Amino acid sequence: MEGPALTPPAPATIDLHTHTTRSDGLLLPAELVRQTYDAGIRLLAITDHDSLAGVREVRGSLPAGLELIAGVEINAVGAIGPGGSGGEVHVLGIGVDPDDEAFEATLAMQRHARRERYDEMVRRLAELGLDLQAELDAMPATVDEDALGRPRIARAMIARGVAKSIDDAFERWLSPGRPAYVPRAGLGPVEAIRAIRDAGGVPALAHFWGAWERLAPLRELKDTGLLGLEVHHRSFDASTVALMADVARRLGLVATGGSDYHGDAGPYAEAHAGLWVPDEIEAPLREALGRG
């Protein structure tokens, strides 16, 4: 975001990008559901990294008036076109079948690669004199299905007092070219898109800032099955939203949107206050889900 923050014209009732403790969020799935419901959300997608465990955990106990869409976020390996950052692109899978065995097997491989990368970054930090094991052990317990990632390491660094924020930890230690960074392994963008489509979902690029400068590779991805683009992200200012919406219209992509809530900046209500996802995105999304 470069300009002033976007002022929501009304409270958002849709959030299609959220995270729980099943990946790198701080709220348990049930607590995320409670807080989003209390904030007025009626259509929610839980999109944990490489995991549908949170969706399965809460889908049978939703409050009346809240609809849950099964979602996932896949950090695909490989930048898209000029200006690609970090050698990866994030692909949301909105409306996937949480009981699709083939898709679950794919996500399990992604999680395994995540765990190996996570362990290697922790090891490298220890070699650099930053043994974070005590801080990591003091954090909420994890299970094998959790999709561990850099934010957990960054939080341990904050607890240790060697980083001021997650962004600070990333910028000085955990990003490409920094001392403890380990490149990601796993699916590429095209593979991620096809896996999501095969599981009945709508693949959409998440927080793909600068999409208007990468139209040609976006068209190529659309030809492989890309259906959506995150137009409304809580970090986008008004001019960025307008540019992203224009890209979606020009390429015939469904507009999606969400808070990308993790919990580090406070309760969900605070993130919701700055979130604007217009109700008009719902019908085209449902139509795309119907097309499979």
Secondary structure as UniProt FT lines:
FT   STRAND          14..18
FT   TURN            21..24
FT   HELIX           29..39
FT   STRAND          43..46
FT   HELIX           53..58
FT   TURN            59..60
FT   TURN            64..65
FT   STRAND          67..77
FT   TURN            82..83
FT   TURN            86..87
FT   STRAND          88..94
FT   TURN            98..99
FT   HELIX           101..127
FT   TURN            128..129
FT   HELIX           133..138
FT   TURN            144..145
FT   HELIX           150..160
FT   HELIX           166..169
FT   HELIX           170..174
FT   TURN            176..177
FT   TURN            179..180
FT   HELIX           189..198
FT   TURN            199..200
FT   STRAND          202..205
FT   TURN            209..210
FT   HELIX           211..213
FT   HELIX           215..224
FT   STRAND          228..233
FT   TURN            234..235
FT   HELIX           238..251
FT   STRAND          254..258
FT   TURN            264..265
FT   HELIX           268..273
FT   HELIX           279..281
FT   HELIX           282..291
//
